[in-house]
């Protein structure tokens, strides 16, 4: 069929000024577009001088986005021009189509952008199946090549920086991963988990206001040296880990250098590190309620339950299990005679 220049130039090739459509054919589910360049003269890419002397031409076959559920193929005539500058090292050059495609590409630029989005979302095989349904089928390796050709993102220095270690070889080699606390994306990875590389990174990336880190002393020192004005805080995971280092719930009848009493004790055990960040000792903080040893309470006997972070149990499940204990139905009928809060080192 004959090309409608107004339709193709204003709609299909909108904002692509360097292409002129000569003819369009449709057969067997494929639309073939014959096109050529509009320019009468083209600048040499080396010396920049314009030339209108055509040396020869060749054909390029470009795959484009589908139209009305039909594949679109552009048969593009590319002219080679002769550079007229005597001292230019380039004798001939091809006319560029920067708005339509890239040199040596087999797809148009807009189709490449779609392939990149499909590849980023679905990767290889799943993305290839989707492109077949959308009318521009490509192979899985084509999608992966499009993704790998994309430049790596260059994140800016985050305002909230998360710092933690991870094992590249568990038990042997550890590195430091840094993430943005607001976007939860990885910012950088340091080869070791020492204070020096962290301090150097912070010194070359000013602007960090808050540093979320674990309890390691090396990270505290690195943050203090590299970003002395930044606020250091513990992230939610390490706060829960600190709480869950040890939680004790117990009750029973005891004698504390005097008459017997019934006690209900909730204790938190947490780790204390030395200046180098290594374990030194544990501190237990107790909240102890003491009751008169009446018969109903003494009949409950003794009960003790620990929760530790390194077990397979969950803190919420452990707490909910204690809340369902029948002991509470009896205890609510009595009032404590004494409440003691104290800590001890273990």
KATAFEN-V739826 format. One record per residue. N is the residue number from 1. PHI is phi in degrees with one decimal (NA if undefined). PSI is psi in whole degrees, -180 to 180 (NA if undefined). D_FIRST is the distance of its C-alpha to the first C-alpha in Angstrom with 2 decimals. Layout:
n,phi,psi,d_first
N,PHI,PSI,D_FIRST
N,PHI,PSI,D_FIRST
This chain:
n,phi,psi,d_first
1,NA,156,0.00
2,-79.4,143,3.79
3,-74.6,138,6.49
4,-94.6,103,9.22
5,-61.2,-38,12.18
6,-64.0,-44,14.72
7,-64.6,-50,13.45
8,-71.8,-39,12.97
9,-73.4,-36,16.07
10,-88.9,-23,18.29
11,-116.0,-62,17.68
12,-67.7,-41,16.15
13,-110.5,41,17.86
14,-64.7,137,20.76
15,65.3,17,23.91
16,-116.6,88,22.20
17,-81.4,-16,22.81
18,-93.6,13,22.61
19,-122.5,134,18.86
20,-118.4,124,16.24
21,-84.9,126,12.50
22,-98.8,-40,10.85
23,-157.6,156,7.32
24,-136.5,133,5.86
25,-127.0,153,5.24
26,-135.8,124,7.30
27,-159.7,135,10.05
28,56.6,41,13.77
29,77.0,12,14.15
30,-128.8,132,12.83
31,-98.3,121,10.24
32,-103.2,125,10.07
33,-112.3,121,10.37
34,-97.3,123,11.40
35,-141.8,164,14.20
36,-150.0,174,17.52
37,-79.0,151,20.69
38,-88.8,-29,21.49
39,-66.2,143,25.20
40,-90.5,-22,26.79
41,-145.1,150,29.87
42,-131.9,144,30.81
43,-80.7,140,34.30
44,-69.4,135,36.02
45,-69.8,-17,36.80
46,-93.6,-57,40.36
47,-95.0,-17,41.74
48,83.9,-1,39.33
49,-79.2,140,38.99
50,-79.3,151,35.65
51,-142.5,142,34.11
52,-118.8,11,31.40
53,-89.9,114,32.09
54,-89.2,127,29.26
55,-86.3,-53,30.69
56,-165.3,-170,27.64
57,-147.1,162,24.55
58,-147.5,169,23.39
59,-105.8,139,20.59
60,-119.9,143,20.96
61,-113.1,114,19.24
62,-115.6,134,19.65
63,-90.1,134,19.48
64,-122.1,177,18.84
65,-62.8,147,19.67
66,-67.7,156,17.75
67,-131.2,119,15.46
68,54.5,46,16.00
69,62.1,24,17.87
70,-121.9,141,15.20
71,-66.9,147,16.04
72,-120.4,127,14.47
73,-124.5,129,14.92
74,-102.9,122,14.87
75,-97.1,101,15.13
76,-102.7,126,17.44
77,-88.9,120,18.99
78,-111.3,125,22.62
79,-94.2,145,24.95
80,-104.7,128,28.67
81,-103.9,157,30.99
82,-99.2,127,34.56
83,-78.1,127,37.29
84,-88.1,-6,39.55
85,-76.7,128,42.54
86,-66.7,-42,45.28
87,-91.1,11,46.93
88,-80.8,131,43.79
89,-69.7,-17,43.78
90,-98.1,121,39.97
91,-85.5,-42,38.70
92,-130.7,157,34.93
93,-153.5,152,32.83
94,-90.5,148,29.24
95,-70.6,135,27.53
96,-84.0,154,27.70
97,-129.2,67,25.10
98,-62.4,-32,27.76
99,-81.2,-19,25.73
100,-99.1,-46,22.96
101,-158.8,176,24.95
102,-104.7,159,28.28
103,-57.9,137,29.22
104,67.6,3,28.77
105,-78.1,153,27.16
106,-106.6,0,24.47
107,-125.3,155,23.59
108,-73.0,163,22.73
109,-63.4,-40,25.80
110,-68.9,-33,24.90
111,-69.7,-37,24.33
112,-61.2,-39,27.65
113,-63.9,-39,29.38
114,-67.1,-42,28.32
115,-62.9,-37,29.50
116,-63.8,-43,32.75
117,-66.4,-41,33.38
118,-65.3,-43,32.75
119,-64.3,-40,34.99
120,-67.2,-34,37.71
121,-82.3,-40,37.73
122,-123.4,-8,37.48
123,65.4,-143,37.98
124,-77.0,-82,36.82
125,-64.2,-45,36.50
126,-64.1,-39,36.13
127,-66.3,-38,33.51
128,-64.2,-38,31.51
129,-65.9,-37,31.60
130,-68.2,-42,30.38
131,-62.5,-33,27.38
132,-63.7,-37,26.34
133,-74.5,-27,26.46
134,-86.7,-9,24.54
135,98.8,9,21.53
136,-137.2,61,22.35
137,-59.0,131,25.04
138,-135.5,164,27.41
139,-80.4,164,30.86
140,-64.7,-37,34.12
141,-69.1,-30,35.19
142,-62.2,-44,32.11
143,-63.4,-43,33.14
144,-65.4,-38,36.72
145,-64.7,-37,35.92
146,-63.8,-40,34.06
147,-68.3,-44,37.14
148,-68.4,-22,39.60
149,-78.7,-14,37.83
150,-68.2,142,38.46
151,-68.8,148,41.52
152,-66.5,138,44.66
153,-65.6,144,45.44
154,-109.7,90,48.33
155,-69.2,147,50.39
156,-80.1,167,52.74
157,-65.2,122,56.44
158,-74.5,152,57.02
159,-74.0,-39,59.59
160,-113.9,117,60.76
161,-111.2,127,61.03
162,-97.5,132,61.73
163,-126.9,127,63.72
164,-155.9,163,64.56
165,-100.5,158,65.14
166,-147.7,154,63.37
167,-92.1,117,64.30
168,-79.6,-33,62.28
169,-134.0,100,64.94
170,-50.9,129,66.90
171,83.6,-6,70.55
172,-126.4,-58,70.11
173,-122.1,130,67.53
174,-126.6,143,66.44
175,-121.0,179,63.99
176,-119.4,127,63.29
177,-108.8,136,60.09
178,-119.8,131,59.43
179,-126.9,160,57.14
180,-83.9,124,56.22
181,-71.2,-12,58.26
182,-101.9,-36,55.76
183,-101.9,-12,52.42
184,61.1,33,54.03
185,-109.2,149,52.04
186,-69.9,131,53.64
187,-96.1,-46,54.47
188,-163.1,165,56.21
189,-131.0,128,58.29
190,-100.7,145,61.62
191,-70.8,-20,63.01
192,-128.9,175,66.43
193,-116.4,49,68.08
194,-104.0,168,70.63
195,-76.4,-31,71.39
196,-60.0,-55,70.75
197,-60.0,-36,66.96
198,-66.5,-44,66.50
199,-63.3,-40,68.65
200,-66.3,-40,66.78
201,-64.5,-45,63.38
202,-64.8,-35,64.61
203,-67.8,-32,66.10
204,-90.7,-3,62.79
205,-129.5,72,60.82
206,-67.7,155,62.75
207,118.2,-7,61.85
208,-75.0,123,62.77
209,-101.1,-34,64.83
210,-131.6,134,65.41
211,-118.6,114,65.80
212,-93.3,120,65.67
213,-140.2,171,67.43
214,-85.9,-168,69.53
215,-90.8,10,73.29
216,-66.5,135,73.47
217,-67.1,-29,75.81
218,-66.8,-36,73.70
219,-71.7,-36,70.82
220,-62.5,-43,73.27
221,-68.3,-43,74.64
222,-61.9,-40,71.22
223,-67.6,-38,70.08
224,-67.3,-38,73.36
225,-77.7,-41,73.12
226,-84.0,-32,69.41
227,-140.1,76,69.00
228,-64.1,-23,72.49
229,-91.1,-7,71.32
230,-75.0,148,68.93
231,-87.3,129,70.09
232,-99.7,126,70.47
233,-133.9,162,69.91
234,-94.3,136,69.60
235,-75.3,172,66.33
236,-61.3,-39,66.29
237,-61.4,-47,66.29
238,-74.2,-25,69.37
239,-64.7,-47,71.10
240,-65.1,-36,70.75
241,-64.9,-39,71.78
242,-65.2,-40,74.84
243,-65.4,-38,75.74
244,-88.9,8,75.20
245,-55.5,-37,77.34
246,-171.7,122,79.96
247,-124.4,130,80.60
248,-121.8,130,83.78
249,-122.1,126,84.80
250,-152.2,154,88.31
251,-150.1,160,91.25
252,163.5,176,94.75
253,-97.7,127,98.46
254,-136.9,165,99.92
255,-119.7,117,103.08
256,-111.0,78,102.68
257,51.7,43,106.27
258,178.3,-155,107.47
259,-67.5,159,107.04
260,-68.3,144,104.13
261,-138.5,154,100.94
262,-96.6,126,97.64
263,-118.8,143,94.77
264,-118.7,119,91.04
265,-124.8,129,89.38
266,-120.2,119,85.80
267,-124.4,145,85.43
268,-114.8,130,82.65
269,-111.5,127,82.88
270,-136.1,157,80.93
271,-86.5,143,80.94
272,-118.7,126,82.53
273,-100.9,158,81.49
274,-84.8,-172,83.53
275,-64.7,-26,82.55
276,-87.3,0,80.45
277,90.3,3,78.43
278,-88.6,158,80.23
279,-64.5,135,81.79
280,-114.7,-55,85.31
281,-163.4,179,86.33
282,-113.2,149,85.34
283,-117.8,132,86.41
284,-110.1,124,86.86
285,-106.3,119,86.84
286,-107.7,140,88.61
287,-120.3,108,88.73
288,-116.2,125,91.62
289,-104.7,125,92.82
290,-110.7,131,96.41
291,-120.2,158,97.78
292,-64.2,136,101.19
293,-77.1,65,101.42
294,-71.8,166,101.70
295,-60.5,-43,101.64
296,-61.7,-36,98.09
297,-78.4,-40,96.67
298,-63.7,-28,98.84
299,-69.6,-15,97.68
300,-75.5,-13,94.10
301,70.3,-146,95.28
302,-119.4,144,93.25
303,-143.3,140,89.50
304,-146.0,134,87.41
305,-143.2,127,83.67
306,-107.6,150,81.84
307,-127.0,129,78.22
308,-125.3,147,76.89
309,-65.6,-33,73.47
310,-83.6,12,73.32
311,-96.3,172,73.59
312,-81.8,-6,70.82
313,-75.1,163,71.93
314,-112.5,146,70.25
315,-62.2,-44,72.20
316,-63.5,-41,71.00
317,-65.9,-39,71.83
318,-64.9,-45,75.25
319,-66.2,-41,76.04
320,-65.4,-35,74.87
321,-64.2,-38,77.05
322,-67.6,-35,80.07
323,-66.0,-24,79.37
324,-89.2,2,79.66
325,-66.8,136,83.05
326,-64.3,-17,85.83
327,-57.8,-34,88.09
328,-66.6,-32,86.65
329,-63.5,-30,87.86
330,-86.0,-40,91.42
331,-66.8,-31,91.21
332,-66.7,-11,90.04
333,-84.8,-2,93.49
334,-128.0,158,95.22
335,-116.4,140,95.19
336,-67.9,141,95.61
337,-82.1,-23,98.97
338,-154.8,145,97.63
339,-124.3,123,94.31
340,-121.0,134,94.27
341,-122.3,123,91.50
342,-153.8,168,92.16
343,-130.9,155,90.60
344,-145.8,153,91.80
345,-96.8,133,90.81
346,-128.6,NA,90.19
